[in-house]
Amino acid sequence: MSIALNPFIAGIPANPLRALFPFAARPGMLNLASGHPSRDAYDHAGLAEALPKAGADFPAWTYGPSAGDPLLLEALQEHLAEVPAGHRLLVTSGAQQGIDLAIRTLAPPGAAVLVPEPVYPAVLSACAAVGVRTVGYRTDAADTAMAGLAAALAATPDVRALYALPTFGNPTGETLTRTQRLAMLALCAQRGIPVIEDDPYRALWFRVPPPPSLLALAPKVPGVAVIHLGSLSKIISPGLRLGWAVAPDAVAGPMQEARQASDLQPNSLAQRVALHYLRLGRLDAHVARVRGLYAARYDALAGRLAAAGFLMPPVDGGMFVFARMPEGTVRDGLFDRAVARGVMYAPGAAFALQPGDAGFADRMRLCFVGLADADVPVAADRLVAAARG
Ligand SMILES: Cc1ncc(COP(=O)(O)O)c(C=O)c1O
């Protein structure tokens, strides 16, 4: 039987990272591909204390407001989320739902959203699902005036929003400077388009905190609107599926309506677990410990790979580095050779805007947080051996 499908849904590009999952299950595999925190990066004791408290609360078991549990909204505002005047806070099912809601709310089918290149592939899925076109913009450290973004804006008359990942990016690990952030906001203000700021990695800095968020800088740039997305996934647990959005009132209301259309409200039990976890007062110490773990793992991985000729861009936080393979690497069959040696990476091509585009073919995204400390040098040595052919 042939069933006609919505062409937008049928046309969602396969997420190239999901295709790697089966390799990760092989015994002994050291996985540098997936963006998953290692087991020792969770506060197991804190979660075990929060869970029964959540279960004992009746609101954990019933329907709740679509904007989120009022007590969790209060706790998020106290611990994590800045909510400027004229803005509202919503609980989301992770930053991913925030991206989806913002895009659906701002861009009609056929219109364009600008996305950084290389791109976090799930943004492409969110746009494709609603028939929104994605147009890439490039940034590099020297591009203080955001010339790459200005050019993309000029070439895209029907752009409705800018998606930005300015802090410890995925896949690049890069962070925009304060100057670049202000330039980005100014360009969007001039063009009259809002910015969707995806910010799930902000808390994971190694040595110094990152520059202020676009949301925090927005008052310096009259006329710009920022929809800011945060997440509990990288600092408490991705399994909770909880994040938040801070959006101007005029956008937050419609985003809430859009979320009601798909799942009515955030998961009540998960919200209570998060609430009781935040009330334990353990988050700051936990995140400080995780920062130390991740910084040490990045240093160990980058040091070993750089010594073998990989180009390791400096990374100041987050979970990823977009490494460049050494000159002379035999790229043909490299992923298979790496898997045969028991190590996985995410191929650079997975982050190109168009499937099949050869851009970034000499890059690999390495997630340095998912392995135990002792496995990091082993994974690096396996990768070096695979790159040598
Ligand atoms: C850039 C970026 N945005 C959003 C997400 C989704 O995070 P969440 O688990 O909060 O939905 C991820 C997850 O890896 C990510 O890397």
The ligand as a MOL file (V3000), in Angstrom:
LIG
                    3D

  0  0  0     0  0            999 V3000
M  V30 BEGIN CTAB
M  V30 COUNTS 16 16 0 0 0
M  V30 BEGIN ATOM
M  V30 1 C 24.1330 22.3650 19.9080 0
M  V30 2 C 23.1200 21.5160 20.5450 0
M  V30 3 N 21.8790 21.9860 20.6960 0
M  V30 4 C 20.9120 21.2400 21.2550 0
M  V30 5 C 21.1740 19.9840 21.7130 0
M  V30 6 C 20.0390 19.1940 22.2990 0
M  V30 7 O 20.1740 19.1460 23.6660 0
M  V30 8 P 18.9860 18.7040 24.6130 0
M  V30 9 O 19.3880 17.3870 25.1850 0
M  V30 10 O 18.9300 19.7920 25.6300 0
M  V30 11 O 17.7400 18.6230 23.8060 0
M  V30 12 C 22.4550 19.4330 21.5770 0
M  V30 13 C 22.7290 18.0710 22.0300 0
M  V30 14 O 23.7340 17.4750 21.7880 0
M  V30 15 C 23.4590 20.2250 20.9800 0
M  V30 16 O 24.7000 19.7900 20.8150 0
M  V30 END ATOM
M  V30 BEGIN BOND
M  V30 1 1 1 2
M  V30 2 1 2 3
M  V30 3 2 2 15
M  V30 4 2 3 4
M  V30 5 1 4 5
M  V30 6 1 5 6
M  V30 7 2 5 12
M  V30 8 1 6 7
M  V30 9 1 7 8
M  V30 10 2 8 9
M  V30 11 1 8 10
M  V30 12 1 8 11
M  V30 13 1 12 13
M  V30 14 1 12 15
M  V30 15 2 13 14
M  V30 16 1 15 16
M  V30 END BOND
M  V30 END CTAB
M  END
